[in-house]
C-alpha cells in the first residue's frame, strides 16, 4: 500500500476514534444482523519456496461480503467471503522468472468484539477459515497450459471502527492481518489488508 493510502486510512481511523470517545451508549445493534460490502488493498509479500526459488505476491485488490450478528452490545459473530487479485512473480534460482495475474478466495468465521458500544464503535475480530488460490499458468513439457492451485487453512485478526445510526445504514474501516501457507513452501504468507465497507442492518 502506498504511503498516501496508508495516511488516508490512519486519518479516518483517528477521526472515528475521536468521535467514539464522546459517543453515548447505544444498543441498537443487539439482536440484529448486518450485511456489508467492502473494497480494499492487500500488502505485497515475498516468500521462499524451498530456499532457492521465491514467490512474490504483489499488492492485491480485494472485494468482500460479510454478514455479522450482534448477540450483545459487546459480542457477535462475523462470517465473510473475500476475493483477492494480484500480480505474482515466480523466480527460480534468482534468474528464471514467470509472472501472471492470480486470484485467491478466502472464507472466514470470526468472533466479533465491540469494544465501546456507541454510534461509532471500535471493534476487534479474530477467527479462522480457509483459502483457495489459483496461481500462475505455466506451459508444461508437452506444450499444454498448466495452472498451479493451492488451498488450505487461514487465520485472520482485524481491528477497525464501525459507524451506525438509528436507520439501517452501517459502515466500517479496518486493518487486518492474514496468515496462510502453500503446501511444501518454506515460508508462510503474512499479509495486511486495509479496507472500507458499506452496508445495512436488518
C-alpha positions in Angstrom: 0.0 0.0 0.0 1.3 3.5 -0.9 2.2 6.0 1.8 -0.7 8.2 0.7 -3.2 5.4 1.1 -1.8 4.5 4.5 -2.1 8.1 5.6 -5.7 8.3 4.5 -6.7 5.1 6.3 -5.0 6.3 9.5 -6.7 9.7 9.3 -10.1 8.1 9.0 -9.4 5.7 11.9 -8.2 8.6 14.1 -11.3 10.7 13.4 -13.5 7.7 14.2 -11.7 7.2 17.5 -12.2 10.8 18.5 -15.9 10.6 17.7 -16.2 7.3 19.6 -14.7 8.9 22.7 -17.8 11.1 23.1 -20.4 8.7 21.9 -23.4 7.9 24.1 -24.4 4.3 24.9 -26.2 2.8 22.0 -27.7 -0.7 21.9 -29.5 -0.5 18.5 -27.5 -3.4 17.0 -28.2 -6.0 19.7 -30.3 -8.9 18.2 -29.8 -7.5 14.6 -27.8 -8.7 11.6 -25.8 -6.6 9.2 -24.7 -7.2 5.6 -21.7 -5.2 4.4 -19.8 -5.0 1.1 -16.1 -3.9 1.1 -13.2 -2.9 -1.1 -9.6 -2.8 -0.1 -6.0 -3.5 -0.7 -3.5 -6.1 0.5 0.2 -5.7 1.0 2.8 -7.5 -1.0 4.8 -10.4 0.3 7.8 -12.4 -1.0 8.2 -16.0 0.4 10.7 -18.7 0.0 9.5 -21.8 -1.7 12.5 -24.1 -0.9 15.5 -21.9 -0.2 16.3 -21.4 -3.9 13.0 -20.3 -5.5 10.8 -17.4 -4.4 7.3 -16.3 -5.0 6.5 -12.6 -4.9 2.8 -11.8 -4.3 2.3 -8.2 -5.4 -0.1 -5.6 -3.9 -3.6 -7.1 -4.2 -7.1 -5.6 -4.7 -9.8 -7.1 -2.5 -13.6 -7.4 -2.5 -15.6 -8.9 0.3 -19.1 -9.6 1.5 -19.7 -10.1 5.2 -22.6 -10.9 7.5 -22.4 -10.2 11.1 -24.8 -10.7 14.0 -24.6 -9.0 17.4 -25.7 -11.2 20.4 -24.9 -8.4 23.0 -23.5 -4.9 23.0 -20.0 -6.4 23.1 -20.1 -9.8 21.4 -21.1 -11.0 17.9 -20.2 -13.3 15.1 -18.9 -12.4 11.6 -19.0 -14.6 8.5 -17.1 -13.4 5.4 -16.2 -14.3 1.9 -13.4 -12.4 0.2 -11.7 -12.4 -3.2 -8.2 -11.0 -3.9 -6.4 -10.4 -7.2 -2.8 -9.6 -7.6 0.3 -9.8 -9.9 2.5 -12.7 -8.9 6.1 -13.4 -9.9 7.9 -16.7 -9.5 11.7 -16.7 -9.6 13.7 -19.9 -9.9 17.3 -19.8 -8.7 17.2 -16.0 -8.9 17.3 -15.9 -12.7 14.3 -17.5 -14.5 11.1 -15.6 -13.9 7.4 -16.2 -14.6 4.6 -13.8 -13.8 0.9 -13.6 -14.1 -2.4 -12.4 -12.6 -3.6 -14.7 -9.8 -6.7 -15.0 -7.7 -7.2 -16.1 -4.1 -10.5 -16.7 -2.3 -10.9 -16.6 1.4 -13.7 -17.7 3.8 -13.6 -16.7 7.5 -15.7 -17.2 10.6 -14.7 -14.6 13.2 -15.6 -13.8 16.8 -16.6 -10.1 16.9 -15.9 -7.9 19.9 -17.4 -4.4 20.1 -15.1 -2.6 22.5 -17.0 0.6 23.2 -20.7 0.4 22.1 -21.9 3.6 20.5 -22.8 5.3 17.2 -19.1 4.8 16.3 -17.7 1.5 17.7 -14.1 0.3 17.8 -14.1 -3.4 17.3 -11.8 -6.4 17.2 -12.4 -9.6 15.2 -10.4 -12.8 15.2 -11.0 -16.2 13.6 -10.1 -19.0 11.2 -11.1 -20.1 7.8 -9.7 -21.4 4.5 -8.3 -20.1 1.2 -8.2 -21.3 -2.4 -5.6 -19.9 -4.7 -5.5 -20.1 -8.5 -1.8 -19.4 -9.4 0.3 -18.7 -12.5 -0.4 -20.7 -15.7 2.7 -22.4 -17.0 3.3 -24.4 -20.2 4.3 -27.9 -19.4 6.9 -30.0 -21.2 4.3 -31.3 -23.7 3.2 -27.7 -24.6 0.0 -27.7 -22.7 -1.0 -25.0 -20.2 -1.0 -25.9 -16.5 -2.4 -23.7 -13.7 -0.9 -24.1 -10.2 -3.6 -24.2 -7.5 -3.3 -24.2 -3.7 -5.8 -24.4 -0.8 -5.6 -24.7 3.0 -6.3 -23.2 6.3 -6.1 -19.4 7.1 -6.1 -17.2 10.2 -7.1 -13.5 10.5 -7.3 -10.8 13.1 -8.7 -7.4 12.5 -9.2 -4.0 14.3 -11.4 -1.3 13.0 -14.2 1.2 13.5 -17.9 0.7 12.6 -20.4 3.5 12.4 -24.2 3.1 12.5 -27.2 5.3 13.0 -30.8 4.7 14.2 -31.5 4.0 10.5 -30.3 0.9 8.5 -27.0 2.4 7.1 -23.7 1.0 8.5 -20.1 1.5 7.5 -16.7 0.2 8.6 -13.0 0.8 8.1 -10.4 -1.7 9.3 -6.9 -3.1 9.1 -6.5 -6.9 9.1 -3.6 -9.4 9.5 -3.8 -12.6 7.5 -1.7 -15.8 7.7 -1.8 -18.7 5.3 0.7 -21.1 3.7 1.0 -23.0 0.5 1.8 -26.7 0.8 5.5 -27.6 0.8 6.5 -23.9 0.9 9.2 -22.9 3.4 7.6 -19.6 4.4 4.1 -18.6 5.5 2.3 -15.6 3.9 1.9 -12.9 6.5 0.0 -10.0 4.9 -2.0 -7.0 5.8 -5.3 -5.8 4.4 -6.9 -2.3 4.7 -10.5 -1.9 3.6 -13.7 0.1 3.8 -17.2 -1.3 4.0 -20.8 -0.1 3.4 -24.0 -1.9 4.1 -27.2 -2.1 6.1 -28.7 -3.5 9.2 -31.9 -5.7 9.3 
